[in-house]
Amino acid sequence: MVGHTVAVLKERLGTFEIAHRRMSGGVSGHRDYNKPTCPGNAITNEYYIGVLQREWQRFKSGAPATPSPAPAATEPQPTTALSVNLPIIGPASGTQSSAVTFIKKQLTSTSEYVNDVDLIMSYYWKYAPTVGVDPFLAASQCIFETDALQSQWAARPRRNPAGLGVRQEGGLSFDTWEASVQAHIAQLLAFALRDDEANDAQRAMMQRNPRHARIEANLRGSAKTIGALSNRWTNDAEYGTKLVNRMQMIRGG
């Protein structure tokens, strides 16, 4: 009912941007004011926008309502060897379901993301393969950097998936996880490829990182493997090894 009503408003106004905003809050920000009775973390901005978009598509097509997407099915685990020599540009070295399962095991029942894990991880498999980035590598880096979505930088309103700009500009914040995941993939691309090595789709993705123009020239194309992220993504000389260890933990369940 609510979704269909908002879809009607979308038809009239031409936008879903019909939500109140308190600082960087979104359509679910009312819970900041009404905690005693609001369903709170169960109705997140990402979840609500997804429902509205599905209702909008149904409204346009006249089709009956569709259920929410099911969690990712269990896929066969790739046999790709995980090492510091694993390239950033390449096929998936692990599965979406293993990333989701790992995070859910770490989160407490009161986590603000307890109902969003499938959706957040799905963005890595939606966008990374379109530009050649290993989605499991990128998702694992998010898990590693955010302590499985439990860090302050991952929390709303920041939604920073991998320490983007933390050392340089004091850290980036994003309105949605869909935007933040694309920015993360974009920064991995910029570390793996120079502009002259990238195709049109890869260069377009790089522009989705708000800090792309501020990435130092000597870092562009300097990290084609996980190991090369050491002393580049952060100042940690063992960063690549630590990330591989986390990937092995995630893939092993």
CYANA upper distance limits for C-alpha pairs under 8 A (distance plus 0.5 A):
  1 MET  CA      5 THR  CA      6.69
  2 VAL  CA      6 VAL  CA      6.71
  3 GLY  CA      7 ALA  CA      6.63
  3 GLY  CA     51 VAL  CA      7.09
  3 GLY  CA     52 LEU  CA      5.57
  3 GLY  CA     55 GLU  CA      6.04
  3 GLY  CA     56 TRP  CA      8.23
  4 HIS  CA      8 VAL  CA      6.81
  4 HIS  CA     52 LEU  CA      8.11
  4 HIS  CA     55 GLU  CA      6.20
  4 HIS  CA     56 TRP  CA      7.61
  4 HIS  CA     59 PHE  CA      7.43
  5 THR  CA      9 LEU  CA      7.00
  6 VAL  CA     10 LYS  CA      6.61
  6 VAL  CA     16 PHE  CA      8.33
  6 VAL  CA     52 LEU  CA      7.34
  6 VAL  CA     56 TRP  CA      8.48
  7 ALA  CA     11 GLU  CA      6.79
  7 ALA  CA     52 LEU  CA      7.20
  7 ALA  CA     53 GLN  CA      8.35
  7 ALA  CA     55 GLU  CA      6.71
  7 ALA  CA     56 TRP  CA      5.26
  7 ALA  CA     59 PHE  CA      7.10
  8 VAL  CA     12 ARG  CA      6.97
  8 VAL  CA     56 TRP  CA      8.41
  8 VAL  CA     59 PHE  CA      8.28
  9 LEU  CA     13 LEU  CA      6.36
  9 LEU  CA     14 GLY  CA      8.29
 10 LYS  CA     14 GLY  CA      5.49
 10 LYS  CA     15 THR  CA      5.70
 10 LYS  CA     16 PHE  CA      6.31
 10 LYS  CA     56 TRP  CA      8.08
 11 GLU  CA     15 THR  CA      8.35
 19 ALA  CA     26 GLY  CA      6.86
 19 ALA  CA     27 VAL  CA      5.41
 20 HIS  CA     25 GLY  CA      8.29
 20 HIS  CA     26 GLY  CA      7.12
 20 HIS  CA     27 VAL  CA      6.86
 20 HIS  CA     29 GLY  CA      7.98
 21 ARG  CA     25 GLY  CA      5.52
 21 ARG  CA     26 GLY  CA      6.01
 21 ARG  CA     27 VAL  CA      7.87
 21 ARG  CA     29 GLY  CA      7.39
 22 ARG  CA     26 GLY  CA      8.11
 22 ARG  CA     29 GLY  CA      7.45
 24 SER  CA    157 PRO  CA      6.63
 24 SER  CA    175 ASP  CA      7.29
 25 GLY  CA     29 GLY  CA      5.49
 25 GLY  CA    157 PRO  CA      7.37
 25 GLY  CA    175 ASP  CA      8.24
 26 GLY  CA     45 ASN  CA      6.42
 26 GLY  CA    175 ASP  CA      8.09
 27 VAL  CA     45 ASN  CA      6.22
 27 VAL  CA     48 TYR  CA      7.93
 27 VAL  CA     49 ILE  CA      8.43
 28 SER  CA     40 GLY  CA      8.41
 28 SER  CA     43 ILE  CA      7.17
 28 SER  CA     44 THR  CA      6.25
 28 SER  CA     45 ASN  CA      5.66
 28 SER  CA     48 TYR  CA      7.96
 29 GLY  CA     33 TYR  CA      8.28
 29 GLY  CA     45 ASN  CA      8.30
 30 HIS  CA     34 ASN  CA      6.88
 30 HIS  CA     38 CYS  CA      8.44
 31 ARG  CA     35 LYS  CA      5.76
 31 ARG  CA     38 CYS  CA      6.08
 31 ARG  CA     39 PRO  CA      8.13
 31 ARG  CA     40 GLY  CA      6.05
 34 ASN  CA     38 CYS  CA      6.28
 35 LYS  CA     39 PRO  CA      8.43
 35 LYS  CA     40 GLY  CA      7.31
 39 PRO  CA     43 ILE  CA      6.95
 40 GLY  CA     44 THR  CA      7.96
 41 ASN  CA    111 SER  CA      8.38
 41 ASN  CA    112 GLU  CA      5.67
 41 ASN  CA    113 TYR  CA      7.80
 41 ASN  CA    114 VAL  CA      8.49
 41 ASN  CA    115 ASN  CA      8.28
 42 ALA  CA    112 GLU  CA      8.33
 42 ALA  CA    114 VAL  CA      8.43
 42 ALA  CA    115 ASN  CA      6.72
 43 ILE  CA     47 TYR  CA      6.84
 43 ILE  CA     48 TYR  CA      6.93
 44 THR  CA     48 TYR  CA      6.53
 44 THR  CA    116 ASP  CA      8.28
 45 ASN  CA     49 ILE  CA      6.61
 45 ASN  CA    176 THR  CA      8.15
 46 GLU  CA     50 GLY  CA      6.72
 46 GLU  CA    116 ASP  CA      8.15
 46 GLU  CA    176 THR  CA      7.09
 46 GLU  CA    177 TRP  CA      7.80
 47 TYR  CA     51 VAL  CA      6.89
 47 TYR  CA    116 ASP  CA      7.65
 47 TYR  CA    119 LEU  CA      8.49
 48 TYR  CA     52 LEU  CA      6.77
 49 ILE  CA     53 GLN  CA      6.59
 50 GLY  CA     54 ARG  CA      6.76
 51 VAL  CA     55 GLU  CA      6.72
 51 VAL  CA     68 SER  CA      8.00
 52 LEU  CA     56 TRP  CA      6.56
 53 GLN  CA     57 GLN  CA      6.81
 54 ARG  CA     58 ARG  CA      6.75
 54 ARG  CA     66 THR  CA      8.06
 55 GLU  CA     59 PHE  CA      6.38
 55 GLU  CA     65 ALA  CA      7.56
 56 TRP  CA     60 LYS  CA      6.76
 57 GLN  CA     61 SER  CA      6.73
 58 ARG  CA     62 GLY  CA      6.09
 58 ARG  CA     63 ALA  CA      5.68
 58 ARG  CA     64 PRO  CA      7.16
 58 ARG  CA     65 ALA  CA      6.94
 58 ARG  CA     66 THR  CA      8.45
 59 PHE  CA     63 ALA  CA      7.68
 71 PRO  CA    118 ASP  CA      6.37
 72 ALA  CA     96 GLN  CA      7.37
 72 ALA  CA     97 SER  CA      6.18
 72 ALA  CA    118 ASP  CA      7.49
 73 ALA  CA     97 SER  CA      7.00
 74 THR  CA     97 SER  CA      6.07
 74 THR  CA     98 SER  CA      8.32
 75 GLU  CA     95 THR  CA      7.02
 75 GLU  CA     97 SER  CA      7.51
 76 PRO  CA     95 THR  CA      8.14
 77 GLN  CA     94 GLY  CA      6.37
 77 GLN  CA     95 THR  CA      6.61
 77 GLN  CA    251 ARG  CA      8.11
 78 PRO  CA     92 ALA  CA      8.01
 78 PRO  CA     93 SER  CA      6.26
 78 PRO  CA     94 GLY  CA      6.06
 78 PRO  CA     95 THR  CA      7.93
 79 THR  CA     93 SER  CA      7.94
 80 THR  CA     93 SER  CA      6.10
 80 THR  CA     94 GLY  CA      8.48
 81 ALA  CA     86 LEU  CA      8.20
 81 ALA  CA     93 SER  CA      8.41
 82 LEU  CA     86 LEU  CA      6.82
 82 LEU  CA     93 SER  CA      8.05
 82 LEU  CA    244 VAL  CA      6.94
 82 LEU  CA    247 MET  CA      8.04
 82 LEU  CA    248 GLN  CA      7.46
 83 SER  CA    226 ILE  CA      8.21
 83 SER  CA    241 THR  CA      8.24
 83 SER  CA    244 VAL  CA      6.52
 84 VAL  CA    225 THR  CA      7.11
 84 VAL  CA    226 ILE  CA      5.52
 84 VAL  CA    227 GLY  CA      4.77
 84 VAL  CA    228 ALA  CA      8.30
 84 VAL  CA    240 GLY  CA      6.49
 84 VAL  CA    241 THR  CA      6.65
 84 VAL  CA    244 VAL  CA      7.00
 85 ASN  CA    225 THR  CA      5.96
 85 ASN  CA    226 ILE  CA      6.75
 85 ASN  CA    227 GLY  CA      6.64
 86 LEU  CA    225 THR  CA      5.89
 86 LEU  CA    226 ILE  CA      6.37
 86 LEU  CA    227 GLY  CA      8.35
 87 PRO  CA    224 LYS  CA      6.16
 87 PRO  CA    225 THR  CA      4.61
 87 PRO  CA    226 ILE  CA      6.84
 88 ILE  CA    133 VAL  CA      6.35
 88 ILE  CA    134 ASP  CA      6.42
 88 ILE  CA    137 LEU  CA      7.66
 88 ILE  CA    188 LEU  CA      7.97
 88 ILE  CA    189 LEU  CA      8.47
 88 ILE  CA    192 ALA  CA      7.21
 88 ILE  CA    224 LYS  CA      6.27
 88 ILE  CA    225 THR  CA      5.83
 88 ILE  CA    226 ILE  CA      6.93
 89 ILE  CA    132 GLY  CA      5.84
 89 ILE  CA    133 VAL  CA      5.00
 89 ILE  CA    134 ASP  CA      6.37
 89 ILE  CA    189 LEU  CA      8.43
 89 ILE  CA    192 ALA  CA      7.87
 89 ILE  CA    224 LYS  CA      7.75
 90 GLY  CA    132 GLY  CA      6.31
 90 GLY  CA    133 VAL  CA      6.18
 90 GLY  CA    134 ASP  CA      5.58
 91 PRO  CA    129 PRO  CA      7.84
 91 PRO  CA    132 GLY  CA      7.63
 91 PRO  CA    133 VAL  CA      7.60
 91 PRO  CA    134 ASP  CA      5.60
 91 PRO  CA    135 PRO  CA      8.13
 92 ALA  CA    129 PRO  CA      8.47
 92 ALA  CA    133 VAL  CA      8.50
 92 ALA  CA    134 ASP  CA      5.16
 92 ALA  CA    135 PRO  CA      6.02
 92 ALA  CA    136 PHE  CA      5.96
 92 ALA  CA    137 LEU  CA      7.89
 93 SER  CA    134 ASP  CA      7.16
 93 SER  CA    135 PRO  CA      8.28
 93 SER  CA    136 PHE  CA      6.26
 93 SER  CA    137 LEU  CA      7.38
 94 GLY  CA     98 SER  CA      7.80
 94 GLY  CA    136 PHE  CA      5.66
 94 GLY  CA    137 LEU  CA      8.25
 94 GLY  CA    251 ARG  CA      6.63
 95 THR  CA     99 ALA  CA      7.15
 95 THR  CA    136 PHE  CA      6.80
 95 THR  CA    251 ARG  CA      7.99
 96 GLN  CA    100 VAL  CA      6.73
 96 GLN  CA    121 MET  CA      7.25
 96 GLN  CA    122 SER  CA      7.58
 96 GLN  CA    125 TRP  CA      7.67
 96 GLN  CA    136 PHE  CA      7.40
 97 SER  CA    101 THR  CA      6.49
 98 SER  CA    102 PHE  CA      6.58
 98 SER  CA    250 ILE  CA      6.68
 98 SER  CA    251 ARG  CA      6.33
 98 SER  CA    252 GLY  CA      8.44
 98 SER  CA    253 GLY  CA      6.79
 99 ALA  CA    103 ILE  CA      6.86
 99 ALA  CA    121 MET  CA      7.78
 99 ALA  CA    136 PHE  CA      8.10
 99 ALA  CA    139 ALA  CA      7.60
 99 ALA  CA    140 SER  CA      7.52
 99 ALA  CA    250 ILE  CA      6.54
 99 ALA  CA    251 ARG  CA      7.89
100 VAL  CA    104 LYS  CA      6.70
100 VAL  CA    117 VAL  CA      6.67
100 VAL  CA    118 ASP  CA      6.54
100 VAL  CA    121 MET  CA      7.17
101 THR  CA    105 LYS  CA      6.78
101 THR  CA    253 GLY  CA      7.72
102 PHE  CA    106 GLN  CA      7.13
102 PHE  CA    148 ALA  CA      8.38
102 PHE  CA    250 ILE  CA      6.27
102 PHE  CA    253 GLY  CA      6.77
103 ILE  CA    107 LEU  CA      6.76
103 ILE  CA    117 VAL  CA      7.75
103 ILE  CA    143 ILE  CA      7.86
103 ILE  CA    148 ALA  CA      5.66
103 ILE  CA    149 LEU  CA      7.94
104 LYS  CA    114 VAL  CA      7.69
104 LYS  CA    117 VAL  CA      7.72
106 GLN  CA    148 ALA  CA      7.08
107 LEU  CA    111 SER  CA      6.66
107 LEU  CA    114 VAL  CA      7.22
107 LEU  CA    148 ALA  CA      7.79
107 LEU  CA    149 LEU  CA      8.35
107 LEU  CA    150 GLN  CA      7.73
108 THR  CA    114 VAL  CA      7.99
109 SER  CA    114 VAL  CA      7.03
110 THR  CA    114 VAL  CA      7.73
111 SER  CA    150 GLN  CA      8.26
112 GLU  CA    155 ALA  CA      8.36
113 TYR  CA    117 VAL  CA      6.76
113 TYR  CA    149 LEU  CA      7.88
116 ASP  CA    120 ILE  CA      6.59
117 VAL  CA    121 MET  CA      6.62
118 ASP  CA    122 SER  CA      6.49
119 LEU  CA    123 TYR  CA      7.25
120 ILE  CA    124 TYR  CA      8.12
120 ILE  CA    177 TRP  CA      6.77
120 ILE  CA    178 GLU  CA      7.71
121 MET  CA    125 TRP  CA      7.69
121 MET  CA    139 ALA  CA      7.18
122 SER  CA    126 LYS  CA      6.59
123 TYR  CA    127 TYR  CA      6.55
123 TYR  CA    178 GLU  CA      6.63
123 TYR  CA    181 VAL  CA      7.04
123 TYR  CA    182 GLN  CA      8.43
124 TYR  CA    128 ALA  CA      5.97
124 TYR  CA    135 PRO  CA      5.82
124 TYR  CA    136 PHE  CA      8.15
124 TYR  CA    138 ALA  CA      7.51
124 TYR  CA    139 ALA  CA      6.69
124 TYR  CA    181 VAL  CA      7.05
124 TYR  CA    182 GLN  CA      8.39
124 TYR  CA    185 ILE  CA      8.43
125 TRP  CA    129 PRO  CA      6.92
125 TRP  CA    135 PRO  CA      5.96
125 TRP  CA    136 PHE  CA      8.38
126 LYS  CA    130 THR  CA      8.01
127 TYR  CA    131 VAL  CA      7.68
127 TYR  CA    182 GLN  CA      7.35
127 TYR  CA    185 ILE  CA      8.38
128 ALA  CA    132 GLY  CA      6.75
128 ALA  CA    133 VAL  CA      5.37
128 ALA  CA    134 ASP  CA      6.92
128 ALA  CA    135 PRO  CA      5.69
128 ALA  CA    138 ALA  CA      8.38
128 ALA  CA    182 GLN  CA      8.49
128 ALA  CA    185 ILE  CA      6.86
129 PRO  CA    133 VAL  CA      6.06
129 PRO  CA    134 ASP  CA      7.11
129 PRO  CA    135 PRO  CA      6.97
130 THR  CA    201 ALA  CA      8.26
131 VAL  CA    201 ALA  CA      6.69
131 VAL  CA    202 GLN  CA      5.77
131 VAL  CA    205 MET  CA      8.02
133 VAL  CA    138 ALA  CA      8.11
133 VAL  CA    185 ILE  CA      7.83
133 VAL  CA    188 LEU  CA      8.47
133 VAL  CA    189 LEU  CA      7.79
134 ASP  CA    138 ALA  CA      6.96
135 PRO  CA    139 ALA  CA      6.49
136 PHE  CA    140 SER  CA      6.35
137 LEU  CA    141 GLN  CA      6.68
137 LEU  CA    247 MET  CA      7.79
138 ALA  CA    142 CYS  CA      6.89
138 ALA  CA    184 HIS  CA      8.27
138 ALA  CA    185 ILE  CA      7.33
138 ALA  CA    188 LEU  CA      8.36
139 ALA  CA    143 ILE  CA      6.81
140 SER  CA    144 PHE  CA      6.51
140 SER  CA    243 LEU  CA      8.06
140 SER  CA    246 ARG  CA      7.60
140 SER  CA    247 MET  CA      6.27
140 SER  CA    250 ILE  CA      7.93
141 GLN  CA    145 GLU  CA      6.38
141 GLN  CA    162 ALA  CA      7.27
141 GLN  CA    243 LEU  CA      7.08
142 CYS  CA    146 THR  CA      6.41
142 CYS  CA    148 ALA  CA      7.91
142 CYS  CA    149 LEU  CA      8.32
142 CYS  CA    161 PRO  CA      5.65
142 CYS  CA    162 ALA  CA      5.74
143 ILE  CA    147 ASP  CA      6.04
143 ILE  CA    148 ALA  CA      4.81
143 ILE  CA    149 LEU  CA      6.93
144 PHE  CA    148 ALA  CA      7.10
144 PHE  CA    243 LEU  CA      7.18
144 PHE  CA    246 ARG  CA      7.05
145 GLU  CA    161 PRO  CA      7.53
145 GLU  CA    162 ALA  CA      5.67
145 GLU  CA    163 GLY  CA      7.24
146 THR  CA    150 GLN  CA      6.44
146 THR  CA    151 SER  CA      5.45
146 THR  CA    152 GLN  CA      8.47
146 THR  CA    153 TRP  CA      7.53
146 THR  CA    154 ALA  CA      6.37
146 THR  CA    161 PRO  CA      6.95
146 THR  CA    162 ALA  CA      7.17
147 ASP  CA    151 SER  CA      6.40
149 LEU  CA    154 ALA  CA      6.05
149 LEU  CA    155 ALA  CA      7.74
149 LEU  CA    161 PRO  CA      8.45
150 GLN  CA    154 ALA  CA      7.02
150 GLN  CA    155 ALA  CA      7.52
151 SER  CA    155 ALA  CA      6.94
153 TRP  CA    158 ARG  CA      6.33
153 TRP  CA    159 ARG  CA      6.87
153 TRP  CA    160 ASN  CA      5.88
153 TRP  CA    161 PRO  CA      7.97
153 TRP  CA    163 GLY  CA      7.80
154 ALA  CA    158 ARG  CA      6.65
154 ALA  CA    159 ARG  CA      4.96
154 ALA  CA    160 ASN  CA      5.44
154 ALA  CA    161 PRO  CA      6.33
155 ALA  CA    159 ARG  CA      6.00
155 ALA  CA    160 ASN  CA      8.21
157 PRO  CA    173 SER  CA      7.28
157 PRO  CA    174 PHE  CA      7.65
157 PRO  CA    175 ASP  CA      7.62
158 ARG  CA    172 LEU  CA      7.43
158 ARG  CA    173 SER  CA      4.57
158 ARG  CA    174 PHE  CA      6.24
158 ARG  CA    175 ASP  CA      8.20
159 ARG  CA    173 SER  CA      6.47
159 ARG  CA    174 PHE  CA      6.18
159 ARG  CA    175 ASP  CA      8.03
159 ARG  CA    176 THR  CA      7.63
159 ARG  CA    177 TRP  CA      6.74
159 ARG  CA    180 SER  CA      7.18
160 ASN  CA    164 LEU  CA      6.98
160 ASN  CA    171 GLY  CA      8.19
160 ASN  CA    172 LEU  CA      6.87
160 ASN  CA    173 SER  CA      6.35
160 ASN  CA    174 PHE  CA      7.35
160 ASN  CA    180 SER  CA      6.85
161 PRO  CA    180 SER  CA      7.04
161 PRO  CA    181 VAL  CA      7.25
161 PRO  CA    184 HIS  CA      7.28
162 ALA  CA    184 HIS  CA      7.19
163 GLY  CA    167 ARG  CA      8.39
163 GLY  CA    171 GLY  CA      7.27
164 LEU  CA    171 GLY  CA      6.38
164 LEU  CA    172 LEU  CA      6.45
164 LEU  CA    184 HIS  CA      7.74
165 GLY  CA    169 GLU  CA      5.66
165 GLY  CA    170 GLY  CA      6.58
165 GLY  CA    171 GLY  CA      4.86
165 GLY  CA    172 LEU  CA      6.25
165 GLY  CA    211 ARG  CA      7.68
166 VAL  CA    170 GLY  CA      5.04
166 VAL  CA    171 GLY  CA      4.16
166 VAL  CA    172 LEU  CA      7.47
167 ARG  CA    171 GLY  CA      7.51
173 SER  CA    180 SER  CA      8.42
174 PHE  CA    179 ALA  CA      7.06
174 PHE  CA    180 SER  CA      6.26
175 ASP  CA    179 ALA  CA      7.75
176 THR  CA    180 SER  CA      6.98
177 TRP  CA    181 VAL  CA      6.42
178 GLU  CA    182 GLN  CA      6.93
179 ALA  CA    183 ALA  CA      6.81
179 ALA  CA    208 ARG  CA      8.25
180 SER  CA    184 HIS  CA      6.69
181 VAL  CA    185 ILE  CA      6.73
182 GLN  CA    186 ALA  CA      6.50
182 GLN  CA    205 MET  CA      7.68
182 GLN  CA    208 ARG  CA      6.85
182 GLN  CA    209 ASN  CA      7.68
183 ALA  CA    187 GLN  CA      6.75
183 ALA  CA    205 MET  CA      8.38
183 ALA  CA    206 MET  CA      7.88
183 ALA  CA    208 ARG  CA      5.83
183 ALA  CA    209 ASN  CA      4.57
183 ALA  CA    210 PRO  CA      7.62
184 HIS  CA    188 LEU  CA      6.90
184 HIS  CA    209 ASN  CA      7.60
185 ILE  CA    189 LEU  CA      6.71
185 ILE  CA    205 MET  CA      8.22
185 ILE  CA    206 MET  CA      8.30
186 ALA  CA    190 ALA  CA      6.76
186 ALA  CA    202 GLN  CA      8.39
186 ALA  CA    205 MET  CA      5.96
186 ALA  CA    206 MET  CA      4.69
186 ALA  CA    207 GLN  CA      7.62
186 ALA  CA    208 ARG  CA      6.90
186 ALA  CA    209 ASN  CA      6.18
186 ALA  CA    212 HIS  CA      8.38
187 GLN  CA    191 PHE  CA      6.77
187 GLN  CA    206 MET  CA      7.09
187 GLN  CA    209 ASN  CA      7.03
187 GLN  CA    212 HIS  CA      7.50
188 LEU  CA    192 ALA  CA      6.67
189 LEU  CA    193 LEU  CA      6.28
189 LEU  CA    202 GLN  CA      7.67
189 LEU  CA    206 MET  CA      7.18
190 ALA  CA    194 ARG  CA      6.96
190 ALA  CA    195 ASP  CA      8.43
190 ALA  CA    206 MET  CA      7.01
190 ALA  CA    212 HIS  CA      8.20
190 ALA  CA    219 LEU  CA      8.39
190 ALA  CA    220 ARG  CA      5.95
190 ALA  CA    221 GLY  CA      6.78
191 PHE  CA    219 LEU  CA      6.39
191 PHE  CA    220 ARG  CA      5.41
191 PHE  CA    221 GLY  CA      5.39
191 PHE  CA    222 SER  CA      6.22
191 PHE  CA    223 ALA  CA      5.72
191 PHE  CA    224 LYS  CA      7.66
192 ALA  CA    220 ARG  CA      7.34
192 ALA  CA    221 GLY  CA      4.88
192 ALA  CA    222 SER  CA      6.57
192 ALA  CA    223 ALA  CA      5.34
192 ALA  CA    224 LYS  CA      4.94
192 ALA  CA    225 THR  CA      8.06
193 LEU  CA    197 GLU  CA      6.17
193 LEU  CA    198 ALA  CA      6.55
193 LEU  CA    220 ARG  CA      6.62
193 LEU  CA    221 GLY  CA      4.33
193 LEU  CA    222 SER  CA      7.85
193 LEU  CA    223 ALA  CA      8.39
193 LEU  CA    224 LYS  CA      7.81
194 ARG  CA    198 ALA  CA      6.91
194 ARG  CA    220 ARG  CA      5.71
194 ARG  CA    221 GLY  CA      5.13
195 ASP  CA    199 ASN  CA      8.48
195 ASP  CA    203 ARG  CA      7.16
198 ALA  CA    202 GLN  CA      6.14
198 ALA  CA    203 ARG  CA      6.56
199 ASN  CA    203 ARG  CA      6.69
200 ASP  CA    204 ALA  CA      6.60
201 ALA  CA    205 MET  CA      6.70
202 GLN  CA    206 MET  CA      6.75
203 ARG  CA    207 GLN  CA      7.17
204 ALA  CA    208 ARG  CA      7.70
205 MET  CA    209 ASN  CA      8.19
206 MET  CA    212 HIS  CA      7.07
207 GLN  CA    212 HIS  CA      6.82
208 ARG  CA    212 HIS  CA      8.32
211 ARG  CA    215 ILE  CA      7.26
215 ILE  CA    219 LEU  CA      7.44
215 ILE  CA    220 ARG  CA      7.85
216 GLU  CA    220 ARG  CA      7.44
218 ASN  CA    222 SER  CA      7.58
219 LEU  CA    223 ALA  CA      8.02
219 LEU  CA    232 ARG  CA      7.60
222 SER  CA    228 ALA  CA      7.71
223 ALA  CA    227 GLY  CA      8.22
223 ALA  CA    228 ALA  CA      5.08
223 ALA  CA    229 LEU  CA      6.04
223 ALA  CA    232 ARG  CA      8.31
224 LYS  CA    228 ALA  CA      7.07
225 THR  CA    229 LEU  CA      7.57
226 ILE  CA    230 SER  CA      8.28
226 ILE  CA    240 GLY  CA      5.73
226 ILE  CA    241 THR  CA      8.47
226 ILE  CA    243 LEU  CA      8.20
226 ILE  CA    244 VAL  CA      8.06
227 GLY  CA    239 TYR  CA      7.96
227 GLY  CA    240 GLY  CA      4.78
227 GLY  CA    241 THR  CA      7.10
228 ALA  CA    232 ARG  CA      7.79
228 ALA  CA    240 GLY  CA      7.34
229 LEU  CA    233 TRP  CA      5.79
229 LEU  CA    234 THR  CA      8.13
229 LEU  CA    239 TYR  CA      7.26
229 LEU  CA    240 GLY  CA      6.30
230 SER  CA    234 THR  CA      7.14
230 SER  CA    235 ASN  CA      7.51
230 SER  CA    236 ASP  CA      6.35
230 SER  CA    237 ALA  CA      5.45
230 SER  CA    238 GLU  CA      6.41
230 SER  CA    239 TYR  CA      5.18
230 SER  CA    240 GLY  CA      5.72
231 ASN  CA    235 ASN  CA      4.84
231 ASN  CA    236 ASP  CA      5.71
231 ASN  CA    237 ALA  CA      5.58
231 ASN  CA    238 GLU  CA      8.43
231 ASN  CA    239 TYR  CA      7.77
234 THR  CA    239 TYR  CA      7.80
238 GLU  CA    242 LYS  CA      6.69
239 TYR  CA    243 LEU  CA      6.66
240 GLY  CA    244 VAL  CA      6.74
241 THR  CA    245 ASN  CA      6.75
242 LYS  CA    246 ARG  CA      6.84
243 LEU  CA    247 MET  CA      6.71
244 VAL  CA    248 GLN  CA      6.72
245 ASN  CA    249 MET  CA      6.88
246 ARG  CA    250 ILE  CA      6.70
247 MET  CA    251 ARG  CA      6.54
248 GLN  CA    252 GLY  CA      6.40
249 MET  CA    253 GLY  CA      6.84
